[in-house]
């Protein structure tokens, strides 16, 4: 049984680009790069999906989609922070504090 290998995003993107943009047959690229047809087919589909504006659930292969994923993660983080601050300040927001001069020792 073959040991499971991992490939970088750049490698996957380049392999898919060879099929999509350069017109090389999928089987030829698989032999050349020593990857399974199933893996390369998935990479090609993912790059096509991302190029058409889709945001993948897994790690993106294209630079644009990676940037979108980072920005979405940052938005989620800021929304969580905002929610925490909102909950923390909620008990104090409707209160109106009155300062009475007698509290400070002033008699008027």
C-alpha positions, 0 to 999 in steps of 0.5 A: 500500500502506498504511503499517503503523501501531502502536496503544497497548495502551490503544487496542486495549483500548478498541476491543475493549471497544466491541465486547465490552461496549458491543455495537457491531458490529465493522465499525462500530468498524473504520470509526469507528477506521480499523482493519482488521477482522482487527486488531480481531478479534484484539484482541477475542479477546485481551481475551476470552482475558485476561478468562478468565484466560489469560496471553498470549504477547505483551504483555497488553492488560488491566491484570491480565494486564500485572501477572501478566506483570511478576510472572512476569518478576520470578520468572524473574529471581529464579530465575536469581539463585538458580541463579547463587548456588547454583552459585557456593556449591556448591564451598564448602557441603560443606566444614567448616573446622577452625581449629587453634590452631597456625595462629594461633601458639598452642601448647597 
